[in-house]
Amino acid sequence: MMITRKRRKRRKIGSKTLKRKRMTIMMWHSSCN
């Protein structure tokens, strides 16, 4: 959660990449659980 908050400051630089990375992380978490 801390990483997401820190990356929120760079939302203007690449919000599309951020969203994609976040989706991948969510998928990874789902796969791990």
N, C-alpha and C positions, 0 to 999 in steps of 0.2 A: 504493500500500500504506500510505503514511503517513496518507492521509486516512481509510482504513478503520480504522486503529488509533485515530486521534483520535475517530472517530465511535463507536467501541466503548464509549467512556465514557458516551455518551448512549443506550445500548441500552434503558434503562428508559423513556425519554421516548417513543420510537416505534420499536419493533423491527420492526413490520410495514412501516412506511414505509422503514426502513433496508433491509430484505430486498428490498423492491420496487426501491429505488434501486440496490442492488447487482446485482440481476438485470438491470436496464436497462443498467448499465455493462458487465456481462459480455456482454450481447447486442451492445452498441455495439462493444466490442473485437473481437468475433467478426466483425462486419460490416466493421470497418475492415481487419482482417487479410485 
